Amino acid sequence: MEATTHDLLLKGNFFAETSYVDHNLRKGTMHNCAGARLLAVTDDFLLALCNSLEAEMGERALPVLKATGRNWGRKAAEEFATQMQQHFGKALLEMPMAMFSANLAEKFEHDGWGDFAFDFSRYDRGLLAVEVAAPMLGSSVRQGARPVETLLAGFLAGMFSFFAGTELECLQTDCCSCGANCSRFVITVSERIRALAAQAPERKTHSEVLAKLEQTRV
């Protein structure tokens, strides 16, 4: 991404509180300022979806949730790229990294997914770290021993696969439902994650996973 704001249209914040959502009570609809329809989905709905899939499919439910999230994330990324280009007059991937990151975090926040922070410090090494405070699902599920945000991991994988123009995978390393202060994810090529799982199947901390992935060559 180019580190310049040259040729950007002089526009305000796309996610400004007073103009981002148009709620038409008469029609019972919500749209964002780009005209895309929004739908409010409760935590109970998402929990019921995940629990029903697990009850019906057992261990096969996780790949289905991951694939669902991936497809959803890819479509959301395409829509986000279109909206940002229409708003700022410049292709999304030609915007400065800081601007891309800030607008993406605002999108997640305004759509109710949680408070996202993107760490691009390892971008040149093919790694992206994501932290999410108050995430959907992870904040609602009772505490357990394993991360539960398979749908979000798939969503992030699909979204950044679209942005990168190549297939990426997302590994959840921490989860609020496991007692962590926030949910954490690592995004990289799938070969790296498979190699890491083969080398070290035991549970590792987020920092240990990042360090291992940096050392993994595929």
Secondary structure as UniProt FT lines:
FT   TURN            6..7
FT   TURN            14..15
FT   TURN            17..19
FT   STRAND          21..24
FT   TURN            25..28
FT   STRAND          29..32
FT   TURN            33..34
FT   STRAND          37..38
FT   HELIX           43..57
FT   HELIX           58..60
FT   HELIX           61..88
FT   HELIX           92..94
FT   HELIX           97..110
FT   TURN            111..112
FT   STRAND          115..119
FT   TURN            121..122
FT   HELIX           123..125
FT   STRAND          128..133
FT   TURN            136..140
FT   HELIX           150..164
FT   STRAND          169..174
FT   HELIX           176..178
FT   STRAND          183..188
FT   HELIX           190..199
FT   HELIX           206..215
//
